[in-house]
Amino acid sequence: MRNGGTQWGSSSTDGNGNLKFSGDSAGAAGVAQQMFKGIGTGGELWSADLTQWCDGPNVSAGATTCPSNASFIPYQSGGVLSGVWYDNSGSSPSAASGHQLGQEAVNAAAHFGNTSAAANRDSYYIIASPPGTNPDNYQGQYCAWHDYNGDSTLTGGAVSSPYGDIAFSNQPYNIDSGSGCGVGFVNSPGTTDGYSITLGHEWHEMMSDQNPAGGWTNQQSGSSFNGQENSDECAWISPGSAGGAANITFGSFGTYAEQASWSNDTNNCAISHTILSHGGGGNTVSVTNPGSQSSTVGTAVSLQISGSDSGGASLTYSATGLPAGLSISSSGLISGTPTTAGTSSVTVTAKDSTGASGSASFSWTVSTSGGGGGCTAAQLIGNPGFESGSASPWSLSAGVLNSSTSEPAHSGSWDAWMDGYGTSHTDTASQSVTIPSTCKNANFSFYLHIDTAETTTSTAFDTLKVQVLNSSGTVLSTLATYSNLNHITGYAQHSFSLASFIGQSVTLKFTGAEDSSLQTSFVLDDSALNVS
């Protein structure tokens, strides 16, 4: 999801951890974020209509039923929101063309690091225009639409994308249109009824027809909906009528007005549908248990959860039972600042695109103050983002300190670029720290980007070891080993507890080693050692 234009006003964070904006008097941004977080939670059945839909090579063009060997859409358990970008680099056009909206979707793909066709195959970008604008001259014509960058019928023409096809929607601030776009359609005053209805309408249609019109559409000759998509047939049916709009509760994320979508297997407009299970493709998902966690009220924490999928599919993470003030991203990063003392039972679940899932449970204790009698919460890494433009207090191999845009920083201008030569080569980055004995918590984190020219999917030719050494250089612990197999488009944050080294002077060391051919670059930035 992407919010554009300075007309949204200044941004801050609401009590749910969502971005909110001073120019958004109706709170539409929070509605969108909570709604997409809530899809597939609390056993809601509004989205389950999608589980009858399928695609893939085993589905014939024009088919009206799905063969058993098709690829079905899994139930979207645990929410579908991956991130929000407030692009306030300039004002939104007063009436953005379809081409301009598509270009902003391509920009969003780059921002989120989805720079390949594979990364965008299951991604969807909502271009939410600010109040007072009229994107694609929607006023008096429609309330929202979805499309993809390559559609030549976009006003202004198709958009070129170096990242494969980009599915996106034009989501106007249609509250400006009043009852013409659904204000008060289900509730009173129902200010955001039409906003949530059109968000859900377009998302439903995108899931069944990512590149219009190339998926499920009405093919009944003589039908007034011939050639249209599954949500069009059920648009603006009055609440209380068969297939009418209604309030849908998404677990703990709130209740929102939604409309029905066409159900091909029951031949009606369905505001709810049985969850159809078509198997998990045989994949097995496992989540690495991080062990019991402890933190302190008022001290920020960061914990990266990792998992694996037997089929190599990407995973989406969710969690229950997190201490107040903490949340988990779809990539598995638990972060935030605890607000309440106590012990919680946390369960993290990872799900792949086939519907297979796995979970891990652990306890998380939040204390009222730093333990050990007098620990001052602090971040101990010096020059954590290399922004001084020099190595100190790091010890870096020659040529590792980098400000080149060839391997851009996670933030700022500088990073540590290890290896990338395509020859037998070893680079290191290390720093010595003393962890006060008065503290009870020590969390080490860093951002790492890995790119490679290696094409293998099974052999680790080039590696990066992350280790803890004592003052004599003896390895006390190898926290992780990464390789060319872990390459990603952007940066990923990794986090490790160093509680077992409290009271010691240790060296944190990264050692990158390349073999004799095909480069792999390990790029380090924004490290931290938080103690409390």
Secondary structure, 3 states (H helix, E strand, C coil): CEEECHHHCCEEECCCCCEEECCCCCCHHHHHHHHHHHCCCCCCCCHHHHHHCEECCCCCCCCCCCCCCCEECCCCCCCCCCCCEEECCCCCCCCCCHHHHHHHHHHHHHHCCCCCHHHHCCCEEEEECCCCCCHHHCCCCCCCEEEECCCCCCCCCCCCCCCCCCEEEEECCHHHHHHHHCCCCCCCCCCCHHHHHHHHHHHHHHHHCCCCCCCCECCCCCCCCCCCECCHHHCCCCCCCCCCCEEEECHHHCEEEECCEEECCCCEEECCCCCCCCCCCCCCEEECCCCCEEEECCCCEEEECCEEECCCCCEEEEEECCCCCEEECCCCEEEECCCCCEEEEEEEEEEECCCCEEEEEEEEEEECCCCCCCCCCEECCCCCCCCCCCCCCCEECCCCEECCCCCCCCCCCCEEEEECCCCCEEEEEEEEEECCCCCCCEEEEEEEEEEECCCCCCCCCCEEEEEEECCCCCEEEEEEEEEHHHCCCCCEEEEEECHHHCCCEEEEEEEEEECCCCCEEEEEEEEEEEEC
